[in-house]
């Protein structure tokens, strides 16, 4: 049976801040398999291995160690190879601008993500299916206060045929 090994390093999240020191923000990444209990309620179980078709939820948690509010924080995370982003699953507990990339973070767009497709008569824009997203990011619209913690979540489905 094919499985996808879940390594936290595969979803290493990147944080960028304007002129901020690296040690002012603590980050943690957790991966969970989304399952149902006996009553059909959704539960999250720690993930180390996932099978094709299973849904994983990644939770990125950041806490400020700064003495002053942190401005302009951007949290970025890849959609791991061998998985597909689940549309609408990106969530956070603060005001952000959510963006996605289809080129491994070289360019970013708010949803719906579009691309230009060449045609025989010129070009046209088409909406990209969220399963094609390669990276996600949240631009925080509110400063992160000292000792404040924020969580960022998203889900992916493990693609068939991964090992």
N, C-alpha and C positions, 0 to 999 in steps of 0.2 A: 504494500500500500504506500502511496506517495504521501509525504509529509513535508511541511515547511518548518524548518527550525527557526524559532523566534529568538533573535539576539537583540538585546537592547541597542547595541551598536548599530544595527540596521535601521533603527528609527532615531538615530542621534539627532536631536533637535538643535537648531542653531538659534542663538539669541543675538540680536544686534541692538545696540543702543548708541545714541549720539554722545561721544566723548564720555563714556562711562567706563569705570574700571571693571575688570573681569570678576573680581572677588565680591562684588556687591550683590550678586544674584546667585542663589543656590537653585539648581535644577535637578529634577528626578523624572525618569521615564518608566512607566509601567505598561506591560502588555497583558491583556486579559482575553480569554476565549469567552464569547457570549453564548450562554446556554440557557435552557429552561429547566426549572425545578419540576417536581412531581405535579404541582398545581398549575404549571404553565407560566409561572412568573419568571421574568428574565433575571438571570444571575450572571455574575462575572467571576470566572475562575482564573487563577494565575496561569499564564501561558508560557510554556517553553517549547512546545511543539504543537503545530496545528495541521489539520488535514484539509485537503481541497474542499471548498464549499463552506468551510467554517468561517464565522465572523469573528474578527479580532477588534478589540477596542484598545486604543493607545491613550494613556492619560499622562500628560506632561504637567508637572507641578513646579511652579517657580515661587520662591520666597525672597523678599528683599532683605538684604543685610545692610543696606545703606542707611545713613543718618538723615538723608533728605529724600524727598520724593524722586522717583526715577521716571524721566520723560522719554518718549519716543522709543519704547520697547517694541521690538518685532520678534515674534516667535515663529520659527519656520520648522517644518518637519516633512521628511520625504514620505511618499507612499512606497512602502517597501517593494522591491522587485519580487514578482511572484504573487502580487496581490492587486486588488482594484479598490479604489476609494468608493465608499457607499455614499451616494448623493444625499446631501442634507444632514450628514452625521456630525459635521464639525460644530462643536459647541464650546462655549466658555462662559465664565461667570462674571464677565465685565464687558463694557462697551468696546468693541473692536470693529475694524474693517477686515473682512475675510476675503482672501484672494487665493487663487490657485494658479499653478503653472503646468504646462504640458511639455516643457522643455528642460526639465530638471533644475528649475529655478533661475534660468537665464532671463525669463520675462514673466511678469505677473499680471493677472487680470481679475477684476471682480466678476462674480457670476452674473449672467451666464458667460462662460469663457467661449470666445469665438476664434476662428482661424479663417484665413483667406485661402480659398481653393481655386486653382487655375482651371478655367474651362476653355472650350474651343473658341468662345466669343469674348473672352476676357477673364474675369475673376468674379467670385461671389463669396460672401461670408456665410459660414455655417457654424452652428452651435456645437461645441465639443461635448461629447458624452462624458459625464463625470468619471466614468471608469477609466478614462484616458489621462486623468490628472496624475502628474508625477511628483508634485510637491504642493504643500499647503502652507499658508502663513496667516497670522493674525497680527494686525497693526493695532496696538493698544491706543485707545483714544483718551484714556484716563490715566493719570500718573499712578505708578505703583508706590504706595506709601511704605515707610519703614516698617518692617516686620509683617507686611501684608503678604498673603499667599494667593496665587491665582492658578486655576486649573484650565487646561485646554484639552479637549477630547476629540477624537475622530475614529471612525470605523473603516475597516477594509474587509473584503472577502478574499480568502485565499483562492487563487486561481486553480483550475483543474490542471493536472499534469505537472505540478511542481514536486520536486523531490529535494 
